[in-house]
Amino acid sequence: MRKGGKLGKPREIWLVSNPASGSNDEAALDALRQCCGDRGFDVARHTVFPDEPLPTPAALDAAGIGCVAIYAGDGTVNGLVTGLAGWRGAVLVLPGGTMNLLYRRLHGQRTLEETLSAVSRGEASRVRPSMIHTRQGDAYAGLLAGPGTSWGRVREAMRAADVAELAQSTVAAIDETLTGEQVACVDPPLGRREGYPLLSFSPVDEGIEVEAYYAEAASEYLAQTWALLKRDFREGPHEQLGQARRITVASTQGNPFGLLIDGEEVDAGARIELELAPCAVDLLATGTDDDA
């Protein structure tokens, strides 16, 4: 994670929120605004995405605002950060989603209140954390590949409170995850040549970390299915495959496979190239899991 100087003490911020992310409801937003005000922040502008477009560098510069605070899930954060590439300001990621993986990279186990307090005291650093670059898009929190990505449709059904679709998509996701075509890391070769139903790729300073999720024995099928039903596949059986700065991933039978970039479903072919790259805009960091 490439570090720059301290941010200073921003007073005016442009807030971005997404009501479909996590428990990001009006009550939570009211509490966030109160928390900001108590720490000397002025929420000068507020964008509610996707009803309103995400702020652009030109809009932020015209408003004279140098800090965007985003209270949303990893997918919305991805859209904002990608759109602000090259901007001279800084982005403050807040835990407004379900997983909040990028938030944890930047702030460790700190609560929202602790993070805002640190920023208000001028203790945040401007950083350019590593991301995973692909032709299909950039992943700041992580990337998932394989039939197990069908769980993205389950999440969407839960967001929409569509009970019938939720039941259908859950059954389909379990079947696809446990019986679908496998994907493998072919260059460099990491793990089994016959592949896995789900590969997880996470950007870290040194490279892209690879974890494989699978089920072979009856007990593992039960454990993985239970983890998936709880929408936390990371609790299921898995193994660490290694780390590399560039990785080629391919399906074992040459067919297109599922791909989730920061939790959002993306079209992919039968082969993708992953490369570690720096983020193109400054993010604010107050600590990591190691020093929180």
Buried (B, 14 or more C-beta within 10 A) or exposed (E): BEEEEEBEBBEBBBBBBBBBBBEBEEEBBEEBBEBBEEBEBEBBBBBBBEEEEBBEBEBBEEEEBBBBBBBBBBBBBBBBBBBBEEBEBBBBBBBBBBBBBBBBBBBBEBEBEBBBBBBBEEBBBBBBBBBBBBEBBBBBBBBBBBBBBBBBBBBBBBEEEEEEBBEBBBEBBBEBBBEBBBBBBBEEEBBBEEBBBBBBBBBEEEBBBBBBBBBEEEEBBEBBBEBBBEEEBEEBBBEEBBBBEEBBBBBBEEEEBBBBBBBBBBEBBBBBEBBBBEBBBBBBBBBBEEEE
